[in-house]
Amino acid sequence: MHVRSALAALVLTLAALGCEHKPVQAGTARTAPVLRGDAAHPDSRKGWVDTRLYFGLGPADQPGKGVSEMEWRAFLDREVTPRFPDGLSVLDVYGQWQGKNEKAPERLRTKCLVIEYPNTAENRAKVDAIRVAWKAKTGDQSVMRVTEPADVSF
């Protein structure tokens, strides 16, 4: 019986402590620092978008064919980084698609480029220029683009 009473007292104490929640204020010692005053890395920004571009590099089952890793990085350095120098992400993904008259899907080694940026005409034109440059380099018919609104903070 004594153990049950001690356990009940412990549970009530823990419950009472849990009710004393104090929200953490920004900039206190308990929070990580936030980048401030840098337009490229806002602390919070509306009106930004998340764009994902999908680049087919070559047949998935023939790694020696198509665009090499070195050629991909050269493309990033020449066409992407100058347009979006403040940061981006690249993911290795598997992609496939099937043309109307094809009996089987084409399976591709693919890079997914992820860019977060203010939704302006200038930035949209930069994204389109990257797509055009890739199609000119590779002869590909398309570079899939997916753009969604993003609530960005750094």
N, C-alpha and C positions, 0 to 999 in steps of 0.2 A: 504494500500500500504506500509506503514511503517513497519508493521509486516512481510510482505512478504520479504522486503529487509533485515530485521534483521535475518530472518530465512535463507535466502540465504547466508548471511555473516557467520552465525554459521555453516552451512553445509560446506562451503569452508574452514573454519578454521579447522573443524574436519577432513576434507579430507587431508589438508596439514599436520596436526599432525600425521595422519595415515601413511603418506609417510616417516616420520622420524623414521623408525623402525631401532633400533640398536640391533643386536643379543646379547643375554645374553652370557657372557663368563663363562665357567665352573669355579667354585670356587668363583664366586662373591657373594655378600650378597643376591642377588636376586634368587639364586638357592639353592636347597637342597644339603646337603653334599653327596658325592659319596664315597663308600667304595673303597679304593685303597690299593694296595700292599698285598692283601689277595687272594691267589690262589683259595680259595673256593668261593670267591665272587668277581670276576673280574669286573672292570669298564666296559669292553667290551671284548667279547671273541667270536671268530669264532671257528668252529670245535666242537661245543657242540651239543648235541641232547636232544630232549624232548621225554621221554619214558612214556607211559601210560600203566599200567598193570591193568587188570580187574579181580577181584576175586569174584567168586560167594560164598555168605555166606549161602544161604539156600532159601527155597521157600518164595516168596514174600508174600503169603497169610497165612504163618505159621511162624511168627516171633520167636516162641519158638524152632523151629527146625533148625538144622545147627549150624553154628559158631556164638557164642555170641559176643557182643561188647568187653567184657573182653578178650575173646580168641583172637579176632582180634588184640587188642592192645598188647597182649603178643607176638603174631607173629611179629608185627612191631618191638617191643623191641628186640626180639631175632634174627630175620632174616634180617630185613631191615635196621634199624638204625645203627647197626655196620658196614654195608656195605656202607651206604650213610649217614654218620653222619652230613654232612654239610647242610642238609635240604631236605625236600620233602613235598608234599601235598597229602591229602587224601580227596576224594569226595565221598559222599553217592550218588549212582545212582541206577536206576532201570535197570535191564537187562533181556533179554529174548533170547532164541534160540530154534530152532526146529530141532531135529534129523531127519535123512532121513526117518526112519520108524515110526515116531511119528505123531499122528493126530492133536496134539495141541502143541503150544510152551510151554517150561518150563520158568516160570517167576521167577526171582531171585532177592533177596536183594543182592546188589553188592557194592563193594568198588573199586574205581578207584584210584590207586596210581600213582602220577605224580612225576617224577624225572628228573631233568636237570643235565647233567654231561658231561665232556669231552668224546668224542667218541673214547675210547681206548679199546683194547682187554680185558684188566683187568676189566674195568667197564661193558662191555657187558657180561663177565663171571659172574660178581656179579648179574646182572639182571637175567641171566639164573638160577643161584643158588637159587634166591628167588622163581622163578617159580617152580623149582624142589621141594623145601622145602614145598611149599603150596600144591602141588599135593600129596606129601608123607603124609602130615598132614591130608588132607581131602579125598583123593581118587579121586579127580576131574581129568578128562581127560585132561583138558587144563587150562591155564591162558593166556588169550589173551594179546598180546603185540602189541603196535603201537609205532613206533619210527620214528621221523621226525627230520630233521636238525633244529637247533635253533640258533638264533642270541641272545645271552644272555648278559644282563648287569644288574648291581645291583646298 
